[in-house]
Amino acid sequence: MGDPRGFIKHGRRDKNIRPVNERLQHHDEHYDYPSDEKVKTQAARCMDCGVPFCMTGCPLGNLIPEWNDLVYRNQWKQALQALHATNNFPEFTGRVCPAPCETSCVLGIIEPAVTIKLHEMSIIDKGFEEGWIVPQPPTQRSNKAVAIIGGGPAGLACAQQLNRAGHRVTVFEKTDRAGGLLMYGIPHYKLRKEKVQRRVDLLEAEGIEFRYSCEVGKDATFEEIKSTHDAIVIATGAEEPRDLPVAGRDLDGIHFAMDFLPQQNRANWGDSNVAALHPKKQALSAKGKKVIVIGGGDTGSDCIGTSMRQGATSVVNFELLGQPPTERAATNPWPQWSRIKRVSSSVEEMQVLGGDVHYELMTTRFIGRGKTVTGLETVKVDWSSGRPEKVAGSEHVWKCDLILLAMGFLGPRSELLVQSSCEADQRSNIKTDPKTRMSSIDGVFAAGDCRRGQSLVVWAISEGREVARCVDEYLTGTESRLPKVRLETFVY
């Protein structure tokens, strides 16, 4: 370790978030990043803890103590090599990952954890600034062709790994840009889309082919792709949104989060047709509207922040579950992911301007005038029995102009599963062999949210890396030289 007493001498100092009123004026990333010297000081807090539980908390098994020490010693290029050894896209995870590594940090038992996520982002940003990150096409090619259906983080990670192994890789992406939720879900203020496109451009320069606006099942059949490729990886994500089928659901003004969020990202790009991805090509905006967001996860938070920036007159958030505790429960010990209350930057913005998160609320019906929604009715629920029981007399009517449903996702869309004949598991995800990641169809593999269910970007990258290793072994008939993802049983 560079400084064995660093964790004693220095307190935690993370990046600074700009004031609410300032950041609501734009869609840019809203953090001020510390200097290299301050990052080095924070890296000195990494302890010589013997067993680095931060690595077990990370679904990628990142070499966290190694690159912390290299940053402290001002060896940034070597730190970048160590970071890229396990993570294809640190510029994404360094910005949008909830950092389960930090809740597993040994220092975090007695003091605020090491700022691992800050160091990750600082390393990769410096790598791009210094020009150290350049295309690395393979020196030789195999005669094998792989099709990857879906250009999100799982598909992109898989594509890069298989391309490095020398196989010819084609990514079939149904939209006009690659990135999946990185491009068309996560807002600009959390992840600038230029950073996503920059990485996609690198992948193309390395020899990966992208076929955009090509939805498998519509623009090309699954059988056509299977007949021209030696293996297929399905990485379409969990796109089926959870609906709220109560009275009044057919009223205008009620929309799924993923019909709303992509439009602002397209607008930030300067696209003239922001509604291109909407199933009805309907342009959506929260400007001048009273907005209710139903669902308290990351997607709901993104809807809140986007609505505020668009000029909503008010925003409130409903969550069916109870409010999480402020500290770990006895049943949730370290080094597990801490299931505690967290306030996102978007929720903070909402609260500063008068909105709030309302817990233990169930929506019972939507109210409208003519064909347009004007409000909804809720009832409080009691979870003491383990199930949501309606509380008598707690009914309440809320006025609103726009309702955004952000209640999670149920699995991959069924059309592709039907066409591919892949067997589904009990959760409607693609069923695969746990060792080979192959589906019930020979030569067809799955990775990411369509295999494991709705999860994190870091899990998607982990899934993409591991399925690439499995596909490489399938194609070559020998043990793959691609690295195996190191996972622990209690990882988040």
Secondary structure, DSSP 8 states (H G I E B T S, - for coil): ---TTHHHH------EE--HHHHTT-SS--EE---HHHHHHHHTT----SS-HHHHHSTT---HHHHHHHHHTT-HHHHHHHHHTT-S-HHHHHHH---HHHHT-SGGGTS----HHHHHHHHHHHHHHTT-------SS--S-EEEEE--SHHHHHHHHHHHHTT-EEEEE-SSSSS-THHHHTS-TTTS-HHHHHHHHHHHHHTT-EEE-S--BTTTB-HHHHHHT-SEEEE-----EE-----BTTTSBTEEEHHHHHHHHHHHHHT-S-TTTTSTT------TT-EEEEE--SHHHHHHHHHHHHHT-SEEEEEESS----SS--TTS-TTS--------HHHHHHHHTT--EEESEEEEEEEEETTEEEEEEEEEEE-TTSS-EE-TT--EEEE-SEEEE---EEES-HHHHHHHT--B-TTSSB---TTT-B-SSTTEEE-THHHH-S--HHHHHHHHHHHHHHHHHHHHSS--SS------TT--
